[in-house]
């Protein structure tokens, strides 16, 4: 799912990925992982020392990266230390010229893996210490969704069924979907599979969000995963502009002609985050540096950031730190943390924009504050940038705030994972007054319920089986004054009728005490709904 563009004689195109061979030292992966990108490099250094140690992540792709000890060519290039590779749900075979192309190591998959775990000193990935498991799907003339589901399920079972995030830098075409008059309604087999696996395996699915021109949108219509579009560098070298190659889910101007081809039904938003993905320099199969662009390479920035956060979370758990429980491993918590810590508007120095380092813009230089998501309580996400750009260090700050219960006043920054009964609510009262005109960032996420139609009773998906969509319970999110009881008088709210995410980024009008309300408004399936909530506020000095 990568940017399409004309390549000169020094480059070539592999699948939908744009690749150009470079003959000069590379700096852009350093840039995308460093301060000008997602600022993950800071977490690699003391005092944080986070590189994803012992944390398992995974990738599903058309091909696979190489594995040392299996592919002889890796003897010379060990910079991408993949733990295990598979062809669908079977062990991969040694990369030889006699193998069908679909079963060989493949450039696109190698580049995706490099973003996540490269240990090359000049081109270090986001989480070089993480354990990466990878599965190749291969090229299929018909819809490959059953095989893709099987591969994703197999990956989720690796590392003792403890894989924290799975990266999808590919997609399925609506044209190949076997459903008659297929649309992006969340009911493609692969999309249902992704949402089912999120529930049963507790894994965050990170999906490349560039849907293309009617080409490869499935499974971007998922509810329980996280879709990532990509940004490009501006003249100052900072990744802060959403690349025009992203279609997103908001159609205006030139994008209007794409309406009906790419958008989710009911105007449900497709993009959760953006991350650097333009002109990244990565290693190819021959150990040479290539330049490549697209959401294929933005998504793994988010997947690998999960590994950094989970290493920190496991460190807190092993030290039995107060405010930490196994809820820190929940995929809903990771999703809420990544969404809530994203960058939108550069802080002016007074901290009231939550100390954000940059302003993220789309192609006509509109910001999040110009979006319908800012103005309309029923729209939680901007159609092109979601909640903003991934920032790994800010995500660490959000996550390190720890888990807090609504049973007592909560600090300025934190998160929670809890269950709520239908037709009830919980209030999180902030312990300190908030500064006047300071912004509050709130993110609430929960899952759609999907069941496996398990014909043989083995509790696993088998080719030929299907899934049942049980729908999405409706939760609402409010920012209210601490002494207010009626949500109709809230300062701000996020009350989408179709999304599984609610998000608020809004200034409080005056200094005072405030609270966050989570309301289980409408029961569609179960009487009890699990949710994750993250908040970031600015207390008075």
HELIX and SHEET records of a PDB file:
HELIX    1   1 UNK A   28  UNK A   33  1                                   6    
HELIX    2   2 UNK A   41  UNK A   44  1                                   4    
HELIX    3   3 UNK A   72  UNK A   75  5                                   4    
HELIX    4   4 UNK A  101  UNK A  103  5                                   3    
HELIX    5   5 UNK A  107  UNK A  117  1                                  11    
HELIX    6   6 UNK A  145  UNK A  156  1                                  12    
HELIX    7   7 UNK A  158  UNK A  161  1                                   4    
HELIX    8   8 UNK A  174  UNK A  176  5                                   3    
HELIX    9   9 UNK A  189  UNK A  201  1                                  13    
HELIX   10  10 UNK A  253  UNK A  258  5                                   6    
HELIX   11  11 UNK A  265  UNK A  267  5                                   3    
HELIX   12  12 UNK A  295  UNK A  318  1                                  24    
HELIX   13  13 UNK A  326  UNK A  329  5                                   4    
HELIX   14  14 UNK A  331  UNK A  340  1                                  10    
HELIX   15  15 UNK A  368  UNK A  370  5                                   3    
HELIX   16  16 UNK A  372  UNK A  375  1                                   4    
HELIX   17  17 UNK A  392  UNK A  400  1                                   9    
HELIX   18  18 UNK A  487  UNK A  489  5                                   3    
SHEET    1   A 4 UNK A  11  UNK A  14  0                                        
SHEET    2   A 4 UNK A  17  UNK A  21 -1                                        
SHEET    3   A 4 UNK A 289  UNK A 293 -1                                        
SHEET    4   A 4 UNK A 280  UNK A 283 -1                                        
SHEET    1   B 8 UNK A  90  UNK A  91  0                                        
SHEET    2   B 8 UNK A  84  UNK A  87 -1                                        
SHEET    3   B 8 UNK A 131  UNK A 136  1                                        
SHEET    4   B 8 UNK A  56  UNK A  61  1                                        
SHEET    5   B 8 UNK A 163  UNK A 168  1                                        
SHEET    6   B 8 UNK A 204  UNK A 208  1                                        
SHEET    7   B 8 UNK A 226  UNK A 233  1                                        
SHEET    8   B 8 UNK A 239  UNK A 242 -1                                        
SHEET    1   C 8 UNK A  90  UNK A  91  0                                        
SHEET    2   C 8 UNK A  84  UNK A  87 -1                                        
SHEET    3   C 8 UNK A 131  UNK A 136  1                                        
SHEET    4   C 8 UNK A  56  UNK A  61  1                                        
SHEET    5   C 8 UNK A 163  UNK A 168  1                                        
SHEET    6   C 8 UNK A 204  UNK A 208  1                                        
SHEET    7   C 8 UNK A 226  UNK A 233  1                                        
SHEET    8   C 8 UNK A 273  UNK A 276  1                                        
SHEET    1   D 4 UNK A 413  UNK A 421  0                                        
SHEET    2   D 4 UNK A 528  UNK A 536 -1                                        
SHEET    3   D 4 UNK A 439  UNK A 445 -1                                        
SHEET    4   D 4 UNK A 501  UNK A 507 -1                                        
SHEET    1   E 4 UNK A 425  UNK A 429  0                                        
SHEET    2   E 4 UNK A 514  UNK A 522 -1                                        
SHEET    3   E 4 UNK A 474  UNK A 481 -1                                        
SHEET    4   E 4 UNK A 492  UNK A 494 -1                                        
SHEET    1   F 2 UNK A 450  UNK A 453  0                                        
SHEET    2   F 2 UNK A 466  UNK A 469 -1                                        
END                                                                             
